[in-house]
Amino acid sequence: MTEAVRRTDKTVHLRIDPHDETTTLEDVLSKITELQRKHPDREVFFDGDEYAICSRPKRLRHPAR
């Protein structure tokens, strides 16, 4: 899978305004937890480059050989 294909798998759920001082770390973590429950098949993470909460499909883990 190429890097370009992997990027298209990413979904932005919520952009965060870095200048909004009312948004707390607790707000961000609680939104991540909510999205993890809502989308158990996706890896939910904070993307610092986009300043957003995003997700992508979870990778299948291959058993140890």
KEPA-890371 format. One record per atom (N, C-alpha, C, O): residue number from 1; chain; atom name; x, y, z. Coordinates in nm, 4 decimals. Each point is the difference from the previous one (the first is absolute). Example, Ala and Ser with C-alpha at 12.3 -4.5 7.8 and 13.67 -1.06 7.14 Angstrom:
! residues 2
+-----+----+----+----------+----------+----------+
:   i : ch : at :        x :        y :        z :
+-----+----+----+----------+----------+----------+
:   1 :  A :  N :   1.3190 :  -0.5690 :   0.7800 :
:   1 :  A : CA :  -0.0890 :   0.1190 :   0.0000 :
:   1 :  A :  C :   0.0900 :   0.1200 :   0.0000 :
:   1 :  A :  O :   0.1036 :  -0.0019 :   0.0665 :
:   2 :  A :  N :  -0.1386 :   0.1069 :  -0.1385 :
:   2 :  A : CA :   0.0820 :   0.1190 :   0.0060 :
:   2 :  A :  C :  -0.0770 :   0.1090 :   0.0730 :
:   2 :  A :  O :   0.0509 :   0.1108 :   0.0169 :
+-----+----+----+----------+----------+----------+
//
This chain:
! residues 65
+-----+----+----+----------+----------+----------+
:   i : ch : at :        x :        y :        z :
+-----+----+----+----------+----------+----------+
:   1 :  A :  N :   0.0850 :  -0.1177 :   0.0000 :
:   1 :  A : CA :  -0.0850 :   0.1177 :   0.0000 :
:   1 :  A :  C :   0.0891 :   0.1235 :   0.0000 :
:   1 :  A :  O :   0.0928 :   0.0096 :   0.0803 :
:   2 :  A :  N :  -0.1197 :   0.0834 :  -0.1682 :
:   2 :  A : CA :   0.0836 :   0.1194 :  -0.0084 :
:   2 :  A :  C :  -0.0413 :   0.1026 :   0.1049 :
:   2 :  A :  O :  -0.1098 :  -0.0061 :   0.0553 :
:   3 :  A :  N :   0.1991 :   0.0996 :  -0.0295 :
:   3 :  A : CA :  -0.0283 :   0.1059 :   0.0981 :
:   3 :  A :  C :  -0.1226 :   0.0818 :  -0.0396 :
:   3 :  A :  O :  -0.0800 :   0.0370 :   0.0860 :
:   4 :  A :  N :   0.0646 :  -0.0086 :  -0.2152 :
:   4 :  A : CA :  -0.1146 :   0.0775 :  -0.0464 :
:   4 :  A :  C :  -0.1310 :  -0.0718 :   0.0297 :
:   4 :  A :  O :  -0.0986 :   0.0637 :   0.0370 :
:   5 :  A :  N :   0.0968 :  -0.1947 :  -0.0526 :
:   5 :  A : CA :  -0.1218 :  -0.0766 :   0.0287 :
:   5 :  A :  C :  -0.0288 :   0.0035 :   0.1495 :
:   5 :  A :  O :  -0.1154 :   0.0153 :   0.0399 :
:   6 :  A :  N :   0.2178 :  -0.0293 :   0.0430 :
:   6 :  A : CA :  -0.0205 :   0.0032 :   0.1445 :
:   6 :  A :  C :  -0.0584 :   0.1329 :   0.0454 :
:   6 :  A :  O :  -0.0850 :   0.0032 :   0.0891 :
:   7 :  A :  N :   0.1294 :   0.1062 :  -0.1492 :
:   7 :  A : CA :  -0.0513 :   0.1311 :   0.0397 :
:   7 :  A :  C :  -0.1493 :   0.0123 :  -0.0288 :
:   7 :  A :  O :  -0.0719 :   0.0643 :   0.0764 :
:   8 :  A :  N :   0.0243 :  -0.1242 :  -0.1843 :
:   8 :  A : CA :  -0.1410 :   0.0128 :  -0.0338 :
:   8 :  A :  C :  -0.0874 :  -0.0810 :   0.0947 :
:   8 :  A :  O :  -0.1206 :   0.0235 :   0.0084 :
:   9 :  A :  N :   0.1805 :  -0.1190 :   0.0635 :
:   9 :  A : CA :  -0.0758 :  -0.0791 :   0.0960 :
:   9 :  A :  C :  -0.0301 :   0.0802 :   0.1264 :
:   9 :  A :  O :  -0.0864 :  -0.0384 :   0.0788 :
:  10 :  A :  N :   0.1565 :   0.1486 :  -0.0594 :
:  10 :  A : CA :  -0.0183 :   0.0811 :   0.1211 :
:  10 :  A :  C :  -0.1269 :   0.0835 :  -0.0116 :
:  10 :  A :  O :  -0.0257 :   0.0624 :  -0.1030 :
:  11 :  A :  N :  -0.0533 :  -0.0622 :   0.2103 :
:  11 :  A : CA :  -0.1205 :   0.0809 :   0.0081 :
:  11 :  A :  C :   0.0192 :   0.1043 :   0.1081 :
:  11 :  A :  O :   0.0396 :  -0.0329 :   0.1118 :
:  12 :  A :  N :  -0.0672 :   0.1579 :  -0.1438 :
:  12 :  A : CA :   0.0048 :   0.1073 :   0.0993 :
:  12 :  A :  C :  -0.1386 :   0.0107 :   0.0617 :
:  12 :  A :  O :  -0.0981 :   0.0254 :  -0.0698 :
:  13 :  A :  N :   0.0906 :  -0.0452 :   0.2021 :
:  13 :  A : CA :  -0.1289 :   0.0072 :   0.0699 :
:  13 :  A :  C :  -0.0252 :   0.1376 :   0.0598 :
:  13 :  A :  O :  -0.1135 :   0.0476 :   0.0022 :
:  14 :  A :  N :   0.2200 :   0.0161 :   0.0463 :
:  14 :  A : CA :  -0.0185 :   0.1286 :   0.0680 :
:  14 :  A :  C :   0.1276 :   0.0818 :  -0.0101 :
:  14 :  A :  O :   0.1058 :  -0.0429 :   0.0459 :
:  15 :  A :  N :  -0.1158 :   0.1593 :  -0.1053 :
:  15 :  A : CA :   0.1129 :   0.0934 :  -0.0023 :
:  15 :  A :  C :  -0.0081 :   0.0859 :   0.1264 :
:  15 :  A :  O :  -0.1080 :   0.0392 :   0.0441 :
:  16 :  A :  N :   0.2246 :  -0.0115 :   0.0119 :
:  16 :  A : CA :   0.0060 :   0.0768 :   0.1243 :
:  16 :  A :  C :   0.0704 :   0.1315 :  -0.0288 :
:  16 :  A :  O :   0.1087 :   0.0018 :  -0.0577 :
:  17 :  A :  N :  -0.1703 :   0.1069 :   0.0974 :
:  17 :  A : CA :   0.0583 :   0.1323 :  -0.0184 :
:  17 :  A :  C :   0.1096 :   0.0192 :   0.1050 :
:  17 :  A :  O :  -0.0298 :   0.0043 :   0.1194 :
:  18 :  A :  N :   0.1552 :   0.0072 :  -0.1616 :
:  18 :  A : CA :   0.1088 :   0.0133 :   0.0969 :
:  18 :  A :  C :  -0.0040 :   0.1313 :   0.0779 :
:  18 :  A :  O :   0.0696 :   0.0151 :   0.1004 :
:  19 :  A :  N :  -0.1502 :   0.0787 :  -0.1461 :
:  19 :  A : CA :  -0.0105 :   0.1298 :   0.0674 :
:  19 :  A :  C :  -0.1190 :   0.0067 :   0.0959 :
:  19 :  A :  O :  -0.0186 :   0.1000 :   0.0693 :
:  20 :  A :  N :  -0.0615 :  -0.2062 :  -0.0655 :
:  20 :  A : CA :  -0.1166 :  -0.0043 :   0.0895 :
:  20 :  A :  C :   0.0456 :  -0.0485 :   0.1371 :
:  20 :  A :  O :   0.0243 :  -0.1190 :   0.0196 :
:  21 :  A :  N :  -0.0133 :   0.2097 :   0.0726 :
:  21 :  A : CA :   0.0500 :  -0.0335 :   0.1335 :
:  21 :  A :  C :  -0.1031 :  -0.0716 :   0.0867 :
:  21 :  A :  O :   0.0317 :  -0.0421 :   0.1113 :
:  22 :  A :  N :  -0.1533 :   0.0278 :  -0.1603 :
:  22 :  A : CA :  -0.1027 :  -0.0683 :   0.0789 :
:  22 :  A :  C :   0.0060 :  -0.1520 :  -0.0181 :
:  22 :  A :  O :  -0.0561 :  -0.0736 :   0.0812 :
:  23 :  A :  N :   0.1226 :   0.0262 :  -0.1855 :
:  23 :  A : CA :   0.0133 :  -0.1443 :  -0.0226 :
:  23 :  A :  C :   0.1116 :  -0.0531 :   0.0888 :
:  23 :  A :  O :   0.1137 :   0.0470 :  -0.0054 :
:  24 :  A :  N :  -0.1484 :  -0.1463 :   0.0874 :
:  24 :  A : CA :   0.0971 :  -0.0564 :   0.0941 :
:  24 :  A :  C :   0.0491 :  -0.1359 :  -0.0491 :
:  24 :  A :  O :  -0.0593 :  -0.0611 :  -0.0889 :
:  25 :  A :  N :   0.1682 :   0.0158 :   0.1487 :
:  25 :  A : CA :   0.0502 :  -0.1345 :  -0.0298 :
:  25 :  A :  C :  -0.1056 :  -0.1036 :   0.0349 :
:  25 :  A :  O :  -0.0153 :  -0.0993 :  -0.0711 :
:  26 :  A :  N :  -0.0574 :   0.1214 :   0.1795 :
:  26 :  A : CA :  -0.1072 :  -0.0924 :   0.0391 :
:  26 :  A :  C :  -0.1069 :  -0.0087 :  -0.1095 :
:  26 :  A :  O :  -0.0521 :  -0.1081 :  -0.0275 :
:  27 :  A :  N :   0.0195 :   0.2216 :  -0.0347 :
:  27 :  A : CA :  -0.0973 :   0.0003 :  -0.1101 :
:  27 :  A :  C :   0.0487 :  -0.0871 :  -0.1157 :
:  27 :  A :  O :  -0.0760 :  -0.0792 :  -0.0557 :
:  28 :  A :  N :   0.2031 :   0.0948 :   0.0205 :
:  28 :  A : CA :   0.0566 :  -0.0747 :  -0.1118 :
:  28 :  A :  C :   0.0029 :  -0.1497 :   0.0314 :
:  28 :  A :  O :  -0.0396 :  -0.0822 :  -0.0826 :
:  29 :  A :  N :   0.0866 :   0.0478 :   0.2021 :
:  29 :  A : CA :   0.0075 :  -0.1419 :   0.0380 :
:  29 :  A :  C :  -0.1379 :  -0.0634 :   0.0084 :
:  29 :  A :  O :  -0.0172 :  -0.1161 :  -0.0369 :
:  30 :  A :  N :  -0.0806 :   0.1909 :   0.0849 :
:  30 :  A : CA :  -0.1354 :  -0.0552 :   0.0099 :
:  30 :  A :  C :  -0.0597 :  -0.0226 :  -0.1390 :
:  30 :  A :  O :  -0.0731 :  -0.0967 :  -0.0210 :
:  31 :  A :  N :   0.1039 :   0.1856 :  -0.0738 :
:  31 :  A : CA :  -0.0483 :  -0.0180 :  -0.1373 :
:  31 :  A :  C :   0.0670 :  -0.1213 :  -0.0649 :
:  31 :  A :  O :  -0.0644 :  -0.0751 :  -0.0731 :
:  32 :  A :  N :   0.1941 :   0.0562 :   0.1001 :
:  32 :  A : CA :   0.0704 :  -0.1170 :  -0.0528 :
:  32 :  A :  C :  -0.0631 :  -0.1273 :   0.0548 :
:  32 :  A :  O :  -0.0239 :  -0.0943 :  -0.0755 :
:  33 :  A :  N :  -0.0036 :   0.0902 :   0.2057 :
:  33 :  A : CA :  -0.0639 :  -0.1171 :   0.0615 :
:  33 :  A :  C :  -0.1367 :  -0.0265 :  -0.0616 :
:  33 :  A :  O :  -0.0344 :  -0.1148 :  -0.0285 :
:  34 :  A :  N :  -0.0430 :   0.2197 :   0.0082 :
:  34 :  A : CA :  -0.1327 :  -0.0139 :  -0.0617 :
:  34 :  A :  C :   0.0111 :  -0.0596 :  -0.1406 :
:  34 :  A :  O :  -0.0762 :  -0.0895 :  -0.0364 :
:  35 :  A :  N :   0.1708 :   0.1393 :  -0.0411 :
:  35 :  A : CA :   0.0172 :  -0.0504 :  -0.1364 :
:  35 :  A :  C :   0.0524 :  -0.1429 :  -0.0015 :
:  35 :  A :  O :  -0.0355 :  -0.0775 :  -0.0888 :
:  36 :  A :  N :   0.1201 :   0.0410 :   0.1864 :
:  36 :  A : CA :   0.0481 :  -0.1384 :   0.0087 :
:  36 :  A :  C :  -0.1151 :  -0.0955 :   0.0270 :
:  36 :  A :  O :  -0.0033 :  -0.1103 :  -0.0545 :
:  37 :  A :  N :  -0.0902 :   0.1515 :   0.1373 :
:  37 :  A : CA :  -0.1182 :  -0.0840 :   0.0273 :
:  37 :  A :  C :  -0.0904 :  -0.0095 :  -0.1222 :
:  37 :  A :  O :  -0.0544 :  -0.1061 :  -0.0307 :
:  38 :  A :  N :   0.0394 :   0.2179 :  -0.0381 :
:  38 :  A : CA :  -0.0884 :   0.0058 :  -0.1157 :
:  38 :  A :  C :   0.0574 :  -0.0758 :  -0.1204 :
:  38 :  A :  O :  -0.0748 :  -0.0537 :  -0.0818 :
:  39 :  A :  N :   0.2084 :   0.0500 :   0.0717 :
:  39 :  A : CA :   0.0670 :  -0.0624 :  -0.1146 :
:  39 :  A :  C :   0.1067 :  -0.0986 :   0.0487 :
:  39 :  A :  O :   0.1192 :   0.0287 :  -0.0119 :
:  40 :  A :  N :  -0.1592 :  -0.1442 :   0.0665 :
:  40 :  A : CA :   0.0979 :  -0.0942 :   0.0548 :
:  40 :  A :  C :   0.0931 :  -0.0600 :  -0.1058 :
:  40 :  A :  O :   0.1044 :  -0.0557 :   0.0338 :
:  41 :  A :  N :  -0.1413 :   0.0667 :  -0.1596 :
:  41 :  A : CA :   0.0827 :  -0.0547 :  -0.1080 :
:  41 :  A :  C :   0.1038 :   0.0997 :  -0.0503 :
:  41 :  A :  O :   0.0731 :  -0.0288 :  -0.0947 :
:  42 :  A :  N :  -0.0665 :   0.1478 :   0.1587 :
:  42 :  A : CA :   0.0916 :   0.1041 :  -0.0447 :
:  42 :  A :  C :   0.0945 :   0.0415 :   0.1121 :
:  42 :  A :  O :  -0.0354 :  -0.0048 :   0.1178 :
:  43 :  A :  N :   0.1545 :   0.0450 :  -0.1557 :
:  43 :  A : CA :   0.0979 :   0.0546 :   0.0933 :
:  43 :  A :  C :  -0.0245 :   0.1510 :   0.0060 :
:  43 :  A :  O :   0.0133 :   0.0686 :  -0.1014 :
:  44 :  A :  N :  -0.0485 :  -0.0169 :   0.2178 :
:  44 :  A : CA :  -0.0298 :   0.1423 :   0.0168 :
:  44 :  A :  C :   0.1219 :   0.0669 :   0.0620 :
:  44 :  A :  O :   0.0586 :  -0.0518 :   0.0950 :
:  45 :  A :  N :  -0.0208 :   0.1675 :  -0.1495 :
:  45 :  A : CA :   0.1214 :   0.0671 :   0.0464 :
:  45 :  A :  C :  -0.0095 :   0.1502 :  -0.0224 :
:  45 :  A :  O :  -0.0825 :   0.0475 :  -0.0780 :
:  46 :  A :  N :   0.1689 :   0.0267 :   0.1481 :
:  46 :  A : CA :   0.0118 :   0.1437 :  -0.0202 :
:  46 :  A :  C :   0.1115 :   0.0244 :  -0.1006 :
:  46 :  A :  O :   0.1135 :  -0.0427 :   0.0210 :
:  47 :  A :  N :  -0.1454 :   0.1104 :  -0.1291 :
:  47 :  A : CA :   0.0980 :   0.0328 :  -0.1026 :
:  47 :  A :  C :   0.0475 :   0.1431 :   0.0250 :
:  47 :  A :  O :  -0.0734 :   0.0960 :  -0.0235 :
:  48 :  A :  N :   0.1960 :  -0.0835 :   0.0709 :
:  48 :  A : CA :   0.0548 :   0.1310 :   0.0337 :
:  48 :  A :  C :   0.0248 :   0.0886 :  -0.1207 :
:  48 :  A :  O :  -0.0043 :   0.1225 :   0.0114 :
:  49 :  A :  N :   0.0304 :  -0.1827 :  -0.1273 :
:  49 :  A : CA :   0.0206 :   0.0798 :  -0.1210 :
:  49 :  A :  C :  -0.1296 :   0.0672 :  -0.0439 :
:  49 :  A :  O :   0.0002 :   0.1151 :  -0.0437 :
:  50 :  A :  N :  -0.1104 :  -0.1880 :   0.0559 :
:  50 :  A : CA :  -0.1297 :   0.0542 :  -0.0414 :
:  50 :  A :  C :  -0.0761 :   0.0628 :   0.1160 :
:  50 :  A :  O :  -0.1033 :   0.0639 :  -0.0201 :
:  51 :  A :  N :   0.1547 :  -0.0823 :   0.1418 :
:  51 :  A : CA :  -0.0668 :   0.0457 :   0.1207 :
:  51 :  A :  C :  -0.1447 :  -0.0500 :  -0.0011 :
:  51 :  A :  O :  -0.0957 :   0.0771 :   0.0074 :
:  52 :  A :  N :   0.0846 :  -0.2094 :  -0.0171 :
:  52 :  A : CA :  -0.1311 :  -0.0620 :  -0.0136 :
:  52 :  A :  C :   0.0003 :  -0.1395 :   0.0606 :
:  52 :  A :  O :   0.1041 :  -0.0644 :   0.0126 :
:  53 :  A :  N :  -0.2245 :   0.0193 :   0.0248 :
:  53 :  A : CA :  -0.0185 :  -0.1377 :   0.0430 :
:  53 :  A :  C :  -0.0393 :  -0.0782 :  -0.1247 :
:  53 :  A :  O :  -0.0973 :   0.0325 :  -0.0680 :
:  54 :  A :  N :   0.1749 :  -0.1355 :   0.0400 :
:  54 :  A : CA :  -0.0160 :  -0.0767 :  -0.1234 :
:  54 :  A :  C :  -0.0097 :  -0.1484 :   0.0324 :
:  54 :  A :  O :   0.0189 :  -0.0420 :   0.1141 :
:  55 :  A :  N :  -0.0487 :  -0.0355 :  -0.2164 :
:  55 :  A : CA :   0.0039 :  -0.1457 :   0.0147 :
:  55 :  A :  C :   0.0381 :  -0.0615 :  -0.1326 :
:  55 :  A :  O :  -0.0094 :   0.0625 :  -0.1056 :
:  56 :  A :  N :   0.0532 :  -0.1881 :   0.1141 :
:  56 :  A : CA :   0.0310 :  -0.0792 :  -0.1183 :
:  56 :  A :  C :  -0.0323 :  -0.1452 :   0.0337 :
:  56 :  A :  O :  -0.0042 :  -0.0369 :   0.1174 :
:  57 :  A :  N :  -0.0184 :  -0.0452 :  -0.2188 :
:  57 :  A : CA :  -0.0291 :  -0.1409 :   0.0278 :
:  57 :  A :  C :   0.1148 :  -0.0636 :   0.0783 :
:  57 :  A :  O :   0.1173 :   0.0275 :  -0.0251 :
:  58 :  A :  N :  -0.1540 :  -0.1128 :   0.1203 :
:  58 :  A : CA :   0.1030 :  -0.0710 :   0.0765 :
:  58 :  A :  C :   0.0702 :  -0.0968 :  -0.0929 :
:  58 :  A :  O :  -0.0624 :  -0.0608 :  -0.0870 :
:  59 :  A :  N :   0.1912 :   0.0469 :   0.1060 :
:  59 :  A : CA :   0.0780 :  -0.0955 :  -0.0773 :
:  59 :  A :  C :  -0.0194 :  -0.1377 :   0.0593 :
:  59 :  A :  O :  -0.0088 :  -0.0160 :   0.1218 :
:  60 :  A :  N :   0.0023 :  -0.0829 :  -0.2085 :
:  60 :  A : CA :  -0.0074 :  -0.1380 :   0.0469 :
:  60 :  A :  C :   0.1391 :  -0.0411 :   0.0462 :
:  60 :  A :  O :   0.0988 :   0.0246 :  -0.0692 :
:  61 :  A :  N :  -0.0915 :  -0.0853 :   0.1826 :
:  61 :  A : CA :   0.1286 :  -0.0458 :   0.0517 :
:  61 :  A :  C :   0.0232 :  -0.1424 :  -0.0459 :
:  61 :  A :  O :  -0.0874 :  -0.0860 :   0.0109 :
:  62 :  A :  N :   0.2056 :   0.0632 :  -0.0619 :
:  62 :  A : CA :   0.0349 :  -0.1342 :  -0.0439 :
:  62 :  A :  C :   0.0582 :  -0.0761 :   0.1185 :
:  62 :  A :  O :   0.0808 :   0.0546 :   0.0750 :
:  63 :  A :  N :  -0.1212 :  -0.1804 :  -0.0575 :
:  63 :  A : CA :   0.0552 :  -0.0790 :   0.1106 :
:  63 :  A :  C :   0.1505 :  -0.0192 :  -0.0174 :
:  63 :  A :  O :   0.0512 :  -0.0012 :  -0.1119 :
:  64 :  A :  N :   0.0173 :  -0.0135 :   0.2226 :
:  64 :  A : CA :   0.1454 :  -0.0219 :  -0.0048 :
:  64 :  A :  C :   0.0292 :  -0.1299 :  -0.0746 :
:  64 :  A :  O :  -0.0696 :  -0.1002 :   0.0163 :
:  65 :  A :  N :   0.1719 :   0.1046 :  -0.0964 :
:  65 :  A : CA :   0.0320 :  -0.1187 :  -0.0812 :
:  65 :  A :  C :   0.1090 :  -0.0788 :   0.0630 :
:  65 :  A :  O :   0.0405 :  -0.1031 :  -0.0536 :
+-----+----+----+----------+----------+----------+
//
